[in-house]
Amino acid sequence: MKANSIRSWNLNADNLEESVKFYSELLGAEVRVRHQVQNVDVARLKIGDFSIGLFDASGGERPGVPHHTVGIDGPDDPEELKREIEAKGIEVTQIRPHRDGQAGYSLYVNDPSGNRLELSVGEG
């Protein structure tokens, strides 16, 4: 396994539209897509090859957010990567296949301070 990019920051947004406006006006981010994750509105903004995921937290912070996504080169089999990571003494907290139409999968781990990282293999 080897990291090849930092793909995204994923943040809670107390006011989703205000946050979209902030990142758009400050950084020139463009709204790439709006969708829902576990019945929560999410705006995905693009800055070059980088993405900011803004999760509507008007009803409270979203579980698993914030988290940040690192693109990695890894095996096709997520269980193989899980074994590799856990052999280093790091717990894999979740495995998630990517959305329909996107190849690959993501594994989630927490750093020693409890910060959540998404390790993404493929397009996701």
C-alpha positions as CSV (number, residue, x, y, z in Angstrom):
1,M,0.0,0.0,0.0
2,K,1.3,3.5,-0.9
3,A,-0.5,6.9,-0.7
4,N,-0.6,8.7,-4.0
5,S,-2.9,11.7,-3.3
6,I,-4.9,13.6,-0.7
7,R,-8.4,13.5,-2.3
8,S,-10.7,15.3,0.1
9,W,-11.5,17.0,3.3
10,N,-15.0,16.1,4.7
11,L,-16.4,18.6,7.2
12,N,-19.5,19.4,9.1
13,A,-21.3,22.5,8.0
14,D,-23.7,24.2,10.5
15,N,-25.2,26.1,7.6
16,L,-24.6,24.2,4.4
17,E,-25.4,27.0,1.9
18,E,-23.3,29.5,3.8
19,S,-20.4,27.1,3.8
20,V,-20.7,26.4,0.1
21,K,-20.7,30.1,-0.5
22,F,-17.6,30.6,1.7
23,Y,-15.5,27.9,-0.1
24,S,-16.7,29.0,-3.5
25,E,-15.9,32.7,-2.9
26,L,-12.7,32.3,-1.0
27,L,-11.1,29.4,-2.9
28,G,-13.0,29.4,-6.2
29,A,-14.4,26.0,-5.4
30,E,-17.1,24.7,-7.8
31,V,-20.0,22.6,-6.7
32,R,-19.4,19.2,-8.4
33,V,-22.4,17.3,-7.0
34,R,-25.1,17.4,-4.3
35,H,-26.3,14.1,-2.9
36,Q,-27.3,12.5,0.4
37,V,-25.3,10.2,2.7
38,Q,-27.4,8.4,5.3
39,N,-30.2,10.9,4.7
40,V,-28.0,13.9,5.2
41,D,-27.4,16.5,2.4
42,V,-23.9,16.7,1.2
43,A,-22.3,19.2,-1.2
44,R,-19.1,18.1,-2.9
45,L,-16.9,21.0,-4.1
46,K,-14.0,20.7,-6.5
47,I,-10.7,22.6,-6.3
48,G,-8.4,21.2,-9.1
49,D,-8.0,17.5,-8.2
50,F,-9.1,18.1,-4.6
51,S,-12.6,17.8,-3.1
52,I,-14.2,19.3,-0.1
53,G,-17.3,17.4,1.2
54,L,-19.6,19.6,3.2
55,F,-22.1,17.6,5.4
56,D,-25.2,19.4,6.6
57,A,-24.8,19.5,10.4
58,S,-27.7,21.8,11.1
59,G,-29.2,19.0,13.1
60,G,-25.9,18.2,14.8
61,E,-22.5,16.9,13.8
62,R,-22.6,13.9,11.5
63,P,-21.1,10.6,12.7
64,G,-17.7,9.9,11.0
65,V,-17.3,13.6,10.0
66,P,-14.8,15.2,9.9
67,H,-12.7,12.7,8.0
68,H,-10.1,13.1,5.3
69,T,-9.6,10.9,2.2
70,V,-6.2,9.7,1.1
71,G,-5.9,8.0,-2.3
72,I,-3.8,4.9,-2.2
73,D,-2.5,2.2,-4.5
74,G,-3.7,-1.1,-3.0
75,P,-4.9,-4.6,-3.9
76,D,-8.2,-5.3,-5.5
77,D,-9.3,-7.3,-2.5
78,P,-10.2,-5.0,0.5
79,E,-9.7,-7.9,2.9
80,E,-6.1,-8.2,1.8
81,L,-5.5,-4.5,2.5
82,K,-7.3,-4.9,5.9
83,R,-4.9,-7.7,6.9
84,E,-1.9,-5.6,5.8
85,I,-3.0,-2.6,7.8
86,E,-4.0,-4.7,10.9
87,A,-0.6,-6.4,10.8
88,K,0.8,-3.0,11.6
89,G,-1.3,-2.9,14.7
90,I,-3.9,-0.4,13.3
91,E,-7.6,-1.2,13.5
92,V,-9.7,-1.0,10.4
93,T,-13.0,0.3,11.6
94,Q,-15.0,0.0,8.3
95,I,-14.8,-1.3,4.8
96,R,-17.0,0.4,2.2
97,P,-17.4,-0.4,-1.5
98,H,-17.5,2.8,-3.6
99,R,-20.8,4.0,-5.0
100,D,-22.4,2.5,-8.1
101,G,-20.4,3.3,-11.2
102,Q,-17.1,3.9,-9.3
103,A,-14.5,1.2,-9.1
104,G,-12.8,0.4,-5.8
105,Y,-13.4,0.6,-2.1
106,S,-12.5,2.6,1.0
107,L,-11.2,1.4,4.4
108,Y,-11.4,3.6,7.5
109,V,-8.9,3.9,10.3
110,N,-8.3,6.3,13.2
111,D,-5.0,8.0,13.9
112,P,-3.6,7.9,17.5
113,S,-5.5,11.1,18.3
114,G,-8.8,9.7,17.0
115,N,-8.9,11.5,13.7
116,R,-10.7,9.5,11.1
117,L,-8.9,8.7,7.8
118,E,-10.5,7.2,4.7
119,L,-8.0,5.1,2.6
120,S,-9.5,5.0,-0.9
121,V,-8.5,2.5,-3.6
122,G,-9.8,3.2,-7.1
123,E,-12.0,6.0,-8.3
124,G,-14.0,6.8,-5.1
